Amino acid sequence: MFGSLASLESDLLRQFDQLAREMESLFAPLRGISDIRAVGRGAFPAVNVGVTPEAVEVYVFVPGVDPNALEVSLQDNLLVVSGERQLDYLDKENVSFYLRERFAGEFRRAISLPEDIDPERVEATYTNGILRIRVHKREAVKPRHIEVKTG
């Protein structure tokens, strides 16, 4: 009786090992991506998202973009940044590029934020090509100190 249980356990372990190898080969192309929400290299604009005890900080790197051409919206916990970066070459009508690495044109980035944000308290500032968006957390979810009284 116990021999068949050991055999069954060994067979299950082999099957799980095979499944793990198949999953590894299936997701091997994604190894360079550090997070399931990450966007591949070359996406424009590049974005950094961080968190403090008070807020979620979003940094959108938009060098060469007129701040008046940027649009920021927040619905539920989805932050959307869109705009347009113009071609600003001196002789763009007469130049035919064979290599062009700088992105130009319309763009849109959607960033999923944590659930504990307060969509009514958002600030956006643009300085030196960096759009900083600060989305404050809801007061109810911030940790607060509770004094213990004796007596």
C-alpha positions as CSV (number, residue, x, y, z in Angstrom):
1,M,0.0,0.0,0.0
2,F,2.7,2.5,0.9
3,G,4.8,1.5,-2.1
4,S,2.0,2.8,-4.4
5,L,1.8,6.1,-2.6
6,A,5.6,6.6,-3.0
7,S,5.3,5.8,-6.7
8,L,2.3,8.3,-7.0
9,E,4.3,11.0,-5.2
10,S,7.3,10.4,-7.5
11,D,5.1,10.5,-10.6
12,L,3.5,13.8,-9.4
13,L,6.9,15.4,-8.8
14,R,8.0,14.4,-12.2
15,Q,4.9,15.9,-13.8
16,F,5.3,19.2,-11.8
17,D,9.0,19.3,-12.9
18,Q,8.0,18.9,-16.5
19,L,5.3,21.6,-16.2
20,A,7.9,24.0,-14.6
21,R,10.3,23.4,-17.6
22,E,7.5,24.0,-20.1
23,M,6.4,27.2,-18.3
24,E,10.0,28.4,-18.2
25,S,10.5,27.9,-21.9
26,L,7.1,29.6,-22.6
27,F,8.1,32.7,-20.7
28,A,11.7,32.8,-21.6
29,P,11.2,35.7,-24.1
30,L,9.9,37.9,-21.3
31,R,13.0,37.5,-19.0
32,G,14.2,41.0,-19.7
33,I,11.0,42.5,-18.4
34,S,11.2,43.0,-14.6
35,D,7.5,43.4,-13.9
36,I,4.4,42.1,-15.6
37,R,3.2,45.8,-15.9
38,A,6.5,46.9,-17.4
39,V,6.6,48.2,-21.0
40,G,9.3,47.2,-23.4
41,R,12.4,49.3,-24.0
42,G,11.9,52.2,-26.3
43,A,8.4,53.1,-25.1
44,F,7.8,56.8,-25.1
45,P,7.6,58.5,-22.7
46,A,9.7,56.7,-20.2
47,V,8.0,56.6,-16.7
48,N,9.2,56.0,-13.2
49,V,6.5,55.3,-10.5
50,G,7.3,55.4,-6.8
51,V,5.5,55.6,-3.5
52,T,5.9,57.6,-0.3
53,P,3.8,57.3,2.9
54,E,1.7,60.2,1.6
55,A,1.5,59.8,-2.1
56,V,2.2,57.9,-5.3
57,E,4.9,59.8,-7.3
58,V,4.9,59.5,-11.1
59,Y,7.7,60.9,-13.2
60,V,7.1,61.1,-16.9
61,F,10.2,61.9,-19.0
62,V,9.1,64.1,-21.9
63,P,12.1,66.2,-23.1
64,G,11.3,68.4,-26.0
65,V,7.5,68.3,-25.4
66,D,5.7,71.6,-24.9
67,P,4.0,71.4,-21.5
68,N,0.9,72.9,-23.1
69,A,0.7,69.8,-25.4
70,L,0.4,67.4,-22.4
71,E,-2.8,66.1,-21.1
72,V,-3.2,64.2,-17.8
73,S,-6.3,62.4,-16.7
74,L,-7.1,60.0,-13.8
75,Q,-10.1,57.7,-13.7
76,D,-10.4,55.3,-10.9
77,N,-6.8,54.2,-10.5
78,L,-5.8,54.5,-14.2
79,L,-3.5,57.5,-14.9
80,V,-3.3,58.5,-18.6
81,V,-0.6,60.9,-19.9
82,S,-0.9,61.9,-23.6
83,G,0.5,64.5,-25.8
84,E,2.6,65.1,-28.9
85,R,6.3,65.7,-29.5
86,Q,6.9,67.7,-32.6
87,L,9.7,67.3,-35.1
88,D,11.7,70.5,-34.6
89,Y,14.5,70.1,-37.2
90,L,15.7,73.2,-39.0
91,D,15.2,71.7,-42.5
92,K,12.7,68.9,-42.0
93,E,11.1,69.4,-45.4
94,N,14.3,68.6,-47.3
95,V,15.9,66.1,-45.0
96,S,15.3,62.4,-45.7
97,F,16.4,60.3,-42.7
98,Y,17.9,56.9,-42.9
99,L,18.3,56.7,-39.1
100,R,15.9,58.4,-36.7
101,E,16.1,57.4,-33.1
102,R,14.2,60.3,-31.5
103,F,10.5,59.7,-31.3
104,A,8.2,62.3,-32.7
105,G,4.4,62.3,-32.9
106,E,1.4,61.6,-30.7
107,F,1.8,59.4,-27.6
108,R,-0.3,58.0,-24.8
109,R,0.8,56.1,-21.7
110,A,-1.7,54.5,-19.3
111,I,-0.3,53.7,-15.8
112,S,-2.2,51.6,-13.3
113,L,-1.9,53.1,-9.8
114,P,-2.6,51.5,-6.4
115,E,-6.2,51.4,-5.1
116,D,-5.5,53.6,-2.1
117,I,-5.1,56.9,-4.0
118,D,-7.3,60.0,-3.7
119,P,-8.3,61.1,-7.2
120,E,-9.4,64.5,-5.9
121,R,-5.9,65.3,-4.7
122,V,-3.5,65.3,-7.7
123,E,-0.8,67.8,-8.6
124,A,1.2,67.9,-11.9
125,T,4.3,70.1,-12.5
126,Y,6.6,70.2,-15.5
127,T,10.3,71.1,-15.0
128,N,13.2,70.6,-17.4
129,G,11.4,68.0,-19.5
130,I,10.1,66.0,-16.5
131,L,6.4,65.9,-15.7
132,R,5.9,65.1,-12.0
133,I,2.5,63.8,-11.0
134,R,1.8,63.5,-7.3
135,V,-1.3,61.5,-6.4
136,H,-2.0,61.7,-2.7
137,K,-3.2,58.6,-0.8
138,R,-6.7,58.6,0.9
139,E,-6.5,59.7,4.5
140,A,-8.4,56.6,5.7
141,V,-5.6,54.2,4.4
142,K,-2.7,56.1,5.9
143,P,-1.3,54.5,9.0
144,R,-1.9,56.6,12.1
145,H,-0.6,56.3,15.6
146,I,-3.1,55.5,18.3
147,E,-2.1,56.5,21.8
148,V,-2.7,53.9,24.5
149,K,-4.1,55.4,27.7
150,T,-3.9,53.8,31.1
151,G,-6.5,53.8,33.5
